[in-house]
Amino acid sequence: MLDGKIIMITGAGGGIGAATASLAAAEGASVVLTDVNKEAVEATAAAVRAAGGSVLAVAADLTKGDEVNAVVKAAVAAYGRLDGAFNNAGVSGGQIGQQGRRVGEWDEAAFDLAVAVNLKGVWLCMRAQLAQMEQQGGGSIVNTASLAGLTGFKSTAGYAASKHGVVGLTKTAAIEYASSGIRANVLCPGYTDTNLMKEAQRQLGDALLARIPARRLASPDDIAQMACWLLSDRSSYATGSEFVVDGGYMAG
Ligand SMILES: NC(=O)c1ccc[n+]([C@@H]2O[C@H](COP(=O)([O-])OP(=O)(O)OC[C@H]3O[C@@H](n4cnc5c(N)ncnc54)[C@H](O)[C@@H]3O)[C@@H](O)[C@H]2O)c1
C-alpha cells in the first residue's frame, strides 16, 4: 500500500505512532520516526529494522520549531523527499495531572503544555512538511485529533481545545494546498489501549467499556490501519475530512 513512500511519523516512541511505524514499513514505506523520548523512538526503530524495514530515528521536542525543522531536513537528506506525514504525538490531560478537573480547574501550565504539544506542535510539523511537499509537488498529511476534537468530554479542557484546533488547522491546509497536490486529513481515534489512556482506564474501569458499543478499546493497530490508508494513494480523493475509528462510540 505504501511501496516506495517516505513517511514521517511523530510520537513514534509508543502506542499509535509505533504501531503505524511497523505497519507503514510492512506496507513498503521507509519511515522517519520522531519522539521526544529518545530511547523509546530508538526502540521502535530497532523493531522496524529487525522486521526488514528502512528507518531513520530522530529525537525531537515538537514544541520547538528548530527541532521540528531538523527532523524534516534529516528525512530529506536521507531519502530525498517526504511523501507522507503522520503528525500524531500528543499528551492527554491524564498524562499531565489534570484527570477529573473541570475547565475552571485546569492548571495554567498544563493547559499551555496541551496546546503546545497537541496543536502548535502539529502546526510546526505541517509548516516544515508543507514547504517540502509543495516543492516536490504533493504529499499526504494525517493529523491525529481525537473524539475530543469533535465534541466535549468531561475533564479534557486543554486537550479538547487543542484537538478541536487540530481539526480546524487541518481543514484549512486541505483547502489551501489541494491545488499543490497535498492532501490533509484528521484521524480521530476512539479510546485506544496505549499509555495515554492508562490514567482514565484506571479511574473509570469497566464503566469505560460500557460506553463503547464494540465493548473493547481500540488496539493501536486498529488506528494504524486508517493512518496508513490515509497516507496511501488509495485515499487519493479524501482531503479535509475527519476519519473516526471508535468502535461505534460516536454513533450512540
Ligand atoms: N489512546 C487514546 O485513547 C487516544 C484517543 C484519541 C486520540 N489519541 C491521540 O493519539 C495520539 C497518539 O497517542 P497514543 O495514544 O499513542 O499515546 P502515547 O502516549 O503512547 O504516545 C504519544 C507519544 O507522543 C510523544 N510526545 C509527547 N510529547 C511530545 C513532544 N513534545 N515532542 C515529541 N513527542 C512527544 C510521547 O513521548 C509518546 O511516545 C495522540 O495525539 C493522542 O492525543 C489517543
The ligand as a Gaussian input file, in Angstrom:
#p B3LYP/6-31G(d) Opt

LIG

0 1
 N       -5.081000       6.490000      23.301000
 C       -6.242000       7.039000      23.045000
 O       -7.291000       6.624000      23.561000
 C       -6.352000       8.209000      22.090000
 C       -7.634000       8.628000      21.707000
 C       -7.748000       9.698000      20.842000
 C       -6.616000      10.332000      20.365000
 N       -5.400000       9.906000      20.750000
 C       -4.238000      10.622000      20.221000
 O       -3.369000       9.705000      19.599000
 C       -2.046000      10.245000      19.570000
 C       -1.067000       9.172000      19.993000
 O       -1.279000       8.861000      21.359000
 P       -1.115000       7.406000      21.986000
 O       -2.454000       7.010000      22.472000
 O       -0.370000       6.523000      21.054000
 O       -0.269000       7.774000      23.292000
 P        1.247000       7.536000      23.715000
 O        1.402000       8.292000      24.992000
 O        1.552000       6.077000      23.700000
 O        2.090000       8.219000      22.535000
 C        2.274000       9.598000      22.432000
 C        3.734000       9.858000      22.093000
 O        3.924000      11.279000      21.901000
 C        5.192000      11.608000      22.424000
 N        5.286000      13.024000      22.759000
 C        4.688000      13.682000      23.773000
 N        5.078000      14.946000      23.808000
 C        5.950000      15.132000      22.777000
 C        6.718000      16.241000      22.306000
 N        6.682000      17.427000      22.905000
 N        7.500000      16.050000      21.211000
 C        7.568000      14.833000      20.616000
 N        6.880000      13.757000      21.026000
 C        6.077000      13.895000      22.105000
 C        5.324000      10.712000      23.660000
 O        6.674000      10.592000      24.088000
 C        4.697000       9.420000      23.201000
 O        5.647000       8.495000      22.707000
 C       -2.087000      11.481000      20.467000
 O       -2.161000      12.645000      19.672000
 C       -3.373000      11.307000      21.243000
 O       -3.910000      12.531000      21.679000
 C       -5.228000       8.846000      21.595000

